[in-house]
């Protein structure tokens, strides 16, 4: 679930309407060492900043101001920018995906919590967790977003998953405990179905056969036959199952569990839990995998730290202090999110 501060109007940092001025401030304070490095970029949603960590030394080399409550990030289709969604400030910050150096801002993108591009790059979609809304934009390249539809969608739309044909986007609704399917060409809700307590992360198995749903209000992943709108199985994992990351081996996907402080390994063919990474800090959330698939980087929402896991030993080998409530994490030199066969 989202930080309780999300519901409060008061905040420590307010982004000024003149976004250019803030961008200049961020650029002026940008450390030269960070500008030359390939950095790990971590969003500190409770502090309105992003932390930059050198990928070689694993040291924090800079902190950059963002808008208020940055939770998630996503690269542009051409990989020239990384988009940081500032949900309470109602704007997007574009940064260099290698260094984290601010590039530009786009204002009047209302309540962007989660974000993503459809596989064909025609659609850019954001969930409005606070406004109970899904915003669908036509994407014209070079950061050109044109609103197609602001679609009411209760309650608390959270995470997204797109079918590979780019026709459908699935949305988890945390408060109502539902899954919604939205047709992108017509921008209408196709159906909604109950899936369980506080659904969050979504993941499509190879060939879009099943949709996996992480239950933050429970201790399982729901397996949804989305074509027939039916939960066909549950996979027991840790408490507060939340988000997914592929191991890019054509077979396995990870799911983090915020309360049990574990990451489970799920076989996408058998739909069984086949392993677990434990001994973690409180609140494991978003994950990123190194290009060689050797190291898994994890944000720990409740510990103000991120961690590095050796995937050969399945052990946490290092933690690094960052800001309050670290959430999204990204680095340019990463393993693909999807494997070539679509897993």
Steps between C-alpha positions, in 0.01 A plus 500: 500500500604852441666710769240664723654839431349472151160585642621810683511838332793632701843422369860593544570576133278686254598513137475853362288567196806630318649157444791644305626671814501173692674326213771766504544454876533124458752538220706752692540259790560192288833343599763464227583148612139394452491653152786276385375177657250231417279545804238299681197731525279462809181695571455613860123545504493635856758774434429620144850409385685241302826347617784427257725204577817427305466153349870421559563630850142459630535841666235772495645773275210743485145593595268678257170673588188369328135587527305386802447126552697343216403134506561342162715555192510375143739547204381666181471265200827631352681470838612863478322593822373348820161635611445559871131528593437754779151412616417784739678768295306400188799494270768288334873547533717373215855403598797350320457122543873445547583778744171626646577854386173699457405574141156664504154504655146446374230665710127429539529122498254445783583256782740273308563209737582205275587553133585306187504483122309242300728256312428674168588837665173658383358542850634648823293415806509626859300392803357767729510329839371811678248605233358150428571541131685352206646753256569379147721710272588464135877506467651682205866454590747750643290540813188600308201390709141571391221402735260247347285423805479563872322186613345481851614176662429433869651440738870583512625379161855386556713283268485431126564216253459516123417213264761456230257604227461837679123471496442451873643644818424334833475713813499387864253684726641488851203613711220321311706180469435478129677457169387713205559444130500809279485500121760750379368570147157600638614608851217316673482254786440150364440337839583500869535196725574432867843351563572546871631739764698801377624380160816678384768371259396333176690259276401317179646153453647395161256534214277713724349173622440602861511821695678482836378741770696577817267526801638764734214432741570127510777243462453371148515569130172456317516325163234650275364345181424849373325388183238324713525745792572233758757442774619146425766464768679670787874469564600535865787744551586744781261746663422815301594367157567807296710532186659287226829481310592244235821299533511512118568128473177417319358327806510690830366821650568653841240647735582716803307475828512815711396359839675162500815666360558230241519471122343188352595330173206379290517252213282648226437161338399298807361807683673386818732670746840338448728708720533786744750771588482590868708681760394833352434842651145627562280580203656349186323661207629584153782297343753538219731236352856557379576437133693181580206386721740452790374774733152601603454852636203554735342802668406454865208739557504484879876503559619804302746274324545305180671164477704286263428127482743248348271282288746210504486469877158667549655709778480870578862613475477878542262775606528872424331784687282726285200726576168441668267238346710394197271362232585495129848389387666496157835478330582519132724193481236249609366168390195534272168509680372230267687205346494450122226236524279742692560363849 
